[in-house]
Amino acid sequence: MLSPIENVFSAHKSAVKRFLARQRPAILRVPEDTTITEHRARYLELAADPFFAEVVTTDLCNRAFCHSLHHHQRALRFEDMEVGM
C-alpha cells in the first residue's frame, strides 16, 4: 500500500511468469552439459532484463506512485487501513 515499488515489481513478475509459462517445454529439456539450476537461471535472465524495460514504464511508475499517495495521507492522519486492500 505505502510502497509503490511493490506494484511495479508485481507487474514485472507477472510478465516474467507469463514468459516462463510459454517456455515451459524448453525449460524442462535440460541440456546434458548443464545443471537444472543453471538452465533455469538462463531462462530467468532471458526474461528479467527485457521485460523490465518493457513493463516498467514511466507511466506505470507514475500510476503506482499516485495510487500510494492516498494511503500515505491516511497513514499521516493515523487512520485505520485494512491490509491487502
C-alpha positions as YAML, in Angstrom:
chain: A
units: angstrom
residues:
- id: 1
  name: MET
  ca: [0.00, 0.00, 0.00]
- id: 2
  name: LEU
  ca: [2.61, 2.53, 1.04]
- id: 3
  name: SER
  ca: [5.38, 1.35, -1.26]
- id: 4
  name: PRO
  ca: [4.69, 1.95, -4.94]
- id: 5
  name: ILE
  ca: [7.61, -0.26, -5.94]
- id: 6
  name: GLU
  ca: [5.64, -3.33, -4.81]
- id: 7
  name: ASN
  ca: [3.01, -2.74, -7.51]
- id: 8
  name: VAL
  ca: [5.71, -2.13, -10.12]
- id: 9
  name: PHE
  ca: [7.57, -5.33, -9.23]
- id: 10
  name: SER
  ca: [4.28, -7.23, -9.23]
- id: 11
  name: ALA
  ca: [3.66, -6.18, -12.85]
- id: 12
  name: HIS
  ca: [7.20, -7.23, -13.80]
- id: 13
  name: LYS
  ca: [6.88, -10.56, -12.02]
- id: 14
  name: SER
  ca: [3.62, -11.28, -13.86]
- id: 15
  name: ALA
  ca: [5.27, -10.67, -17.22]
- id: 16
  name: VAL
  ca: [8.18, -12.95, -16.32]
- id: 17
  name: LYS
  ca: [5.79, -15.69, -15.18]
- id: 18
  name: ARG
  ca: [3.84, -15.49, -18.46]
- id: 19
  name: PHE
  ca: [7.10, -15.82, -20.41]
- id: 20
  name: LEU
  ca: [8.24, -18.79, -18.33]
- id: 21
  name: ALA
  ca: [4.86, -20.50, -18.76]
- id: 22
  name: ARG
  ca: [5.17, -20.17, -22.55]
- id: 23
  name: GLN
  ca: [8.72, -21.52, -22.42]
- id: 24
  name: ARG
  ca: [7.90, -24.43, -20.09]
- id: 25
  name: PRO
  ca: [8.64, -27.26, -22.58]
- id: 26
  name: ALA
  ca: [12.07, -25.78, -23.38]
- id: 27
  name: ILE
  ca: [12.79, -25.15, -19.71]
- id: 28
  name: LEU
  ca: [12.07, -28.78, -18.90]
- id: 29
  name: ARG
  ca: [14.55, -30.00, -21.56]
- id: 30
  name: VAL
  ca: [17.83, -29.57, -19.70]
- id: 31
  name: PRO
  ca: [20.96, -29.97, -21.85]
- id: 32
  name: GLU
  ca: [23.34, -32.68, -20.68]
- id: 33
  name: ASP
  ca: [26.23, -30.26, -20.19]
- id: 34
  name: THR
  ca: [24.43, -28.04, -17.67]
- id: 35
  name: THR
  ca: [22.69, -28.33, -14.31]
- id: 36
  name: ILE
  ca: [18.96, -27.80, -13.87]
- id: 37
  name: THR
  ca: [19.68, -24.70, -11.77]
- id: 38
  name: GLU
  ca: [21.96, -23.15, -14.41]
- id: 39
  name: HIS
  ca: [19.48, -23.93, -17.19]
- id: 40
  name: ARG
  ca: [16.56, -22.36, -15.32]
- id: 41
  name: ALA
  ca: [18.67, -19.36, -14.34]
- id: 42
  name: ARG
  ca: [19.38, -18.69, -18.02]
- id: 43
  name: TYR
  ca: [15.66, -18.53, -18.75]
- id: 44
  name: LEU
  ca: [15.08, -16.18, -15.83]
- id: 45
  name: GLU
  ca: [17.82, -13.90, -17.15]
- id: 46
  name: LEU
  ca: [16.31, -14.07, -20.65]
- id: 47
  name: ALA
  ca: [13.02, -12.85, -19.23]
- id: 48
  name: ALA
  ca: [14.01, -10.48, -16.45]
- id: 49
  name: ASP
  ca: [16.04, -7.82, -18.25]
- id: 50
  name: PRO
  ca: [13.99, -7.33, -21.44]
- id: 51
  name: PHE
  ca: [10.66, -7.47, -19.63]
- id: 52
  name: PHE
  ca: [11.80, -4.94, -17.06]
- id: 53
  name: ALA
  ca: [12.37, -2.33, -19.75]
- id: 54
  name: GLU
  ca: [9.12, -3.28, -21.48]
- id: 55
  name: VAL
  ca: [6.85, -3.45, -18.42]
- id: 56
  name: VAL
  ca: [8.33, -0.89, -16.03]
- id: 57
  name: THR
  ca: [7.43, 2.30, -17.82]
- id: 58
  name: THR
  ca: [7.32, 5.87, -16.63]
- id: 59
  name: ASP
  ca: [3.54, 5.69, -16.81]
- id: 60
  name: LEU
  ca: [3.39, 2.56, -14.61]
- id: 61
  name: CYS
  ca: [5.71, 4.13, -12.03]
- id: 62
  name: ASN
  ca: [3.66, 7.32, -12.00]
- id: 63
  name: ARG
  ca: [0.38, 5.42, -11.59]
- id: 64
  name: ALA
  ca: [1.83, 3.32, -8.75]
- id: 65
  name: PHE
  ca: [3.13, 6.44, -7.02]
- id: 66
  name: CYS
  ca: [-0.19, 8.28, -7.36]
- id: 67
  name: HIS
  ca: [-2.06, 5.23, -6.06]
- id: 68
  name: SER
  ca: [0.12, 5.15, -2.94]
- id: 69
  name: LEU
  ca: [-0.43, 8.84, -2.12]
- id: 70
  name: HIS
  ca: [-3.96, 8.17, -0.87]
- id: 71
  name: HIS
  ca: [-2.60, 5.61, 1.59]
- id: 72
  name: HIS
  ca: [0.21, 7.93, 2.73]
- id: 73
  name: GLN
  ca: [-2.32, 10.64, 3.54]
- id: 74
  name: ARG
  ca: [-4.40, 8.18, 5.56]
- id: 75
  name: ALA
  ca: [-1.31, 6.99, 7.43]
- id: 76
  name: LEU
  ca: [-0.31, 10.57, 8.27]
- id: 77
  name: ARG
  ca: [-3.79, 11.07, 9.75]
- id: 78
  name: PHE
  ca: [-3.36, 7.83, 11.75]
- id: 79
  name: GLU
  ca: [-6.43, 6.32, 10.11]
- id: 80
  name: ASP
  ca: [-7.03, 2.60, 10.22]
- id: 81
  name: MET
  ca: [-6.37, 0.80, 6.95]
- id: 82
  name: GLU
  ca: [-7.18, -2.76, 6.01]
- id: 83
  name: VAL
  ca: [-4.19, -4.81, 4.96]
- id: 84
  name: GLY
  ca: [-4.20, -6.07, 1.37]
- id: 85
  name: MET
  ca: [-6.68, -3.55, 0.01]
...
